[in-house]
Amino acid sequence: MKLFANDPGANLLPFDGSVHYHGPIFNAESAQRFFDTLLTTIPWRNDESIIYGKHFVTARKVAWFGDENYSYAYSGKTRTALPWTPALLDLRQTIQARVGAVFNSCLLNLYHSGDEGMGWHSDDERSLVSGHPIASVSFGAERKFSFRHKRSAETVSVLLENGSLLVMAGTTQNCWQHSIPKTKRVTSPRINLTFRSIAASGGR
């Protein structure tokens, strides 16, 4: 396993994909302002999934936004996008300018502490535009973000800092899985936003 420091010019993945970590792109004051706004204005709901026919409700909370009422299905459940909030529109404008790509939707996750994480998965749902960049923005507690190659099982990890940006593109979702490991060392919350592009057929 490799653990990378902040080097925005480097591809974190050794092959089969493109992941660039830009480090913090918001200063501490701006990051705290966005964290507080998102925490109090987003209509957070516990995430749900159906795994092997069993229904699970996670402690982690989520919210899904988009240009239209896009439907997004993952883990056996379908979510319908909500209209953008002013804070999310502000963030999207900043991220689009930084990444050089257009995003029409955003999935938000609220982790209350290190007791909550995300297992190995890929953002490769059919409703997403294949190969389009996915921009991940983090506010709050620092958390380790890990990648695992689907064939070789090689792993790569990076520490996502408060106010930071990570961009996944190319064949990353086809060839790699990623996760947020649980940890007892983190006792404060983290909000993560992943800006995405839903295909036209993903809207209703």
C-alpha positions as CSV (number, residue, x, y, z in Angstrom):
1,M,0.0,0.0,0.0
2,K,1.1,3.5,-0.8
3,L,0.0,6.6,1.2
4,F,0.4,9.8,-0.8
5,A,1.0,13.3,0.4
6,N,-0.4,16.4,-1.5
7,D,1.1,16.5,-5.0
8,P,-1.6,17.8,-7.4
9,G,0.6,17.1,-10.4
10,A,0.9,13.4,-9.7
11,N,-1.5,10.6,-10.6
12,L,-2.1,8.6,-7.5
13,L,-2.8,5.4,-9.4
14,P,0.1,3.5,-10.9
15,F,-2.0,2.3,-13.9
16,D,-5.6,1.8,-15.2
17,G,-7.0,5.2,-14.2
18,S,-6.4,8.8,-13.2
19,V,-6.8,10.2,-9.7
20,H,-5.4,13.6,-8.7
21,Y,-5.4,15.1,-5.2
22,H,-5.3,18.9,-5.2
23,G,-5.1,19.2,-1.4
24,P,-7.1,22.0,0.4
25,I,-8.5,24.4,-2.2
26,F,-10.5,26.3,0.5
27,N,-8.9,28.1,3.4
28,A,-9.9,27.1,7.0
29,E,-12.5,29.9,7.3
30,S,-14.2,29.1,4.1
31,A,-14.2,25.4,4.7
32,Q,-15.8,25.9,8.2
33,R,-18.4,28.2,6.7
34,F,-19.4,25.6,4.1
35,F,-19.3,22.8,6.6
36,D,-21.7,24.7,8.9
37,T,-24.0,25.7,6.1
38,L,-24.2,22.2,4.6
39,L,-24.7,20.6,8.0
40,T,-27.7,22.8,8.9
41,T,-29.4,23.3,5.5
42,I,-29.1,20.0,3.7
43,P,-32.1,17.6,4.3
44,W,-30.0,14.7,5.4
45,R,-31.4,11.2,5.5
46,N,-30.0,7.9,6.6
47,D,-28.7,5.9,3.7
48,E,-30.4,2.7,2.8
49,S,-29.3,-0.3,0.8
50,I,-30.5,-3.8,-0.1
51,I,-27.7,-6.4,0.0
52,Y,-28.4,-10.1,-0.7
53,G,-32.1,-9.3,-0.3
54,K,-31.7,-7.7,3.2
55,H,-32.6,-4.1,3.9
56,F,-30.0,-2.0,5.8
57,V,-30.2,1.5,7.1
58,T,-26.8,3.2,7.8
59,A,-25.8,5.7,10.5
60,R,-24.2,7.7,7.7
61,K,-26.6,10.2,6.1
62,V,-26.9,11.2,2.4
63,A,-28.5,13.7,0.1
64,W,-28.7,13.8,-3.7
65,F,-29.0,17.0,-5.9
66,G,-29.2,17.8,-9.6
67,D,-30.1,20.0,-12.5
68,E,-33.3,17.9,-12.9
69,N,-35.1,15.3,-10.8
70,Y,-32.5,12.7,-11.9
71,S,-33.0,9.2,-10.6
72,Y,-29.8,7.6,-9.2
73,A,-29.8,3.9,-8.3
74,Y,-27.2,2.3,-6.2
75,S,-27.1,-0.5,-3.5
76,G,-30.6,-1.6,-4.6
77,K,-32.2,1.8,-3.9
78,T,-33.2,4.7,-6.2
79,R,-32.9,8.3,-5.1
80,T,-34.5,11.3,-6.9
81,A,-32.4,14.5,-7.1
82,L,-33.4,17.6,-5.2
83,P,-33.0,21.2,-6.5
84,W,-29.6,22.8,-5.9
85,T,-29.2,25.0,-2.8
86,P,-27.3,28.3,-3.0
87,A,-24.3,26.9,-1.2
88,L,-24.1,23.9,-3.5
89,L,-24.4,26.1,-6.6
90,D,-21.5,28.2,-5.3
91,L,-19.4,25.1,-4.7
92,R,-20.2,23.6,-8.1
93,Q,-19.1,26.8,-9.8
94,T,-15.8,26.7,-8.0
95,I,-15.2,23.1,-8.7
96,Q,-16.1,23.3,-12.4
97,A,-13.7,26.1,-12.8
98,R,-11.0,24.2,-11.0
99,V,-11.5,20.8,-12.8
100,G,-12.5,22.1,-16.2
101,A,-15.6,19.9,-16.4
102,V,-19.3,20.4,-16.1
103,F,-21.3,18.6,-13.4
104,N,-25.1,18.2,-13.3
105,S,-25.5,16.4,-10.0
106,C,-24.0,15.9,-6.6
107,L,-24.1,13.2,-3.9
108,L,-23.4,14.3,-0.4
109,N,-22.4,12.0,2.5
110,L,-22.4,12.9,6.2
111,Y,-20.1,10.8,8.4
112,H,-20.7,11.6,12.1
113,S,-17.4,10.1,13.2
114,G,-14.8,7.5,12.3
115,D,-17.3,4.8,13.4
116,E,-19.0,5.4,10.0
117,G,-17.3,4.6,6.7
118,M,-17.9,3.2,3.2
119,G,-17.0,-0.3,2.0
120,W,-15.3,-1.1,-1.3
121,H,-17.2,0.0,-4.3
122,S,-17.0,1.8,-7.7
123,D,-19.0,4.7,-8.9
124,D,-19.8,2.8,-12.1
125,E,-23.6,2.9,-12.2
126,R,-25.1,2.9,-15.7
127,S,-26.7,6.3,-15.2
128,L,-23.3,8.0,-14.8
129,V,-21.4,9.3,-17.9
130,S,-18.6,6.8,-18.2
131,G,-15.1,8.2,-17.9
132,H,-16.4,11.7,-16.9
133,P,-14.5,13.2,-13.9
134,I,-16.0,12.8,-10.5
135,A,-14.9,15.6,-8.1
136,S,-14.8,14.8,-4.4
137,V,-14.8,17.7,-2.0
138,S,-14.3,17.2,1.8
139,F,-15.1,19.4,4.8
140,G,-14.5,18.6,8.4
141,A,-12.5,15.7,9.8
142,E,-9.6,14.3,7.9
143,R,-10.2,10.7,6.6
144,K,-8.2,8.1,4.7
145,F,-9.4,7.4,1.2
146,S,-8.3,4.1,-0.2
147,F,-8.2,2.5,-3.7
148,R,-8.0,-1.2,-4.6
149,H,-7.4,-2.5,-8.1
150,K,-10.1,-5.0,-9.1
151,R,-7.7,-7.5,-10.6
152,S,-4.3,-7.2,-8.8
153,A,-5.7,-6.0,-5.4
154,E,-3.0,-3.4,-5.2
155,T,-4.0,-0.6,-2.9
156,V,-3.3,3.1,-2.8
157,S,-4.4,5.6,-0.1
158,V,-4.5,9.3,0.5
159,L,-5.5,11.5,3.5
160,L,-8.4,13.8,2.5
161,E,-7.9,17.1,4.3
162,N,-10.5,19.7,5.3
163,G,-11.5,21.8,2.3
164,S,-9.7,19.4,-0.1
165,L,-10.4,18.3,-3.7
166,L,-9.8,14.9,-5.2
167,V,-10.6,14.2,-8.9
168,M,-11.2,10.7,-10.3
169,A,-11.3,10.3,-14.1
170,G,-10.7,8.0,-17.1
171,T,-11.0,4.3,-16.4
172,T,-10.7,4.6,-12.6
173,Q,-14.2,3.4,-11.9
174,N,-13.9,0.5,-14.3
175,C,-10.6,-0.8,-12.9
176,W,-10.5,0.3,-9.2
177,Q,-12.7,0.3,-6.1
178,H,-12.5,2.8,-3.4
179,S,-13.5,3.0,0.3
180,I,-13.5,5.1,3.5
181,P,-12.1,2.8,6.2
182,K,-13.6,3.1,9.7
183,T,-11.4,4.3,12.4
184,K,-11.6,4.9,16.2
185,R,-9.1,7.8,15.9
186,V,-11.6,10.2,14.3
187,T,-14.3,11.5,16.6
188,S,-15.6,14.5,14.7
189,P,-17.9,14.7,11.6
190,R,-17.0,14.9,7.9
191,I,-19.1,16.0,5.0
192,N,-18.1,14.8,1.5
193,L,-19.6,16.0,-1.8
194,T,-19.0,14.1,-5.1
195,F,-19.9,16.2,-8.1
196,R,-21.0,13.9,-11.0
197,S,-22.5,13.8,-14.5
198,I,-25.7,11.9,-15.0
199,A,-26.5,10.8,-18.6
200,A,-29.6,12.4,-20.2
201,S,-31.4,9.1,-19.8
202,G,-30.8,9.3,-16.1
203,G,-33.4,12.1,-15.7
204,R,-37.1,11.7,-15.4
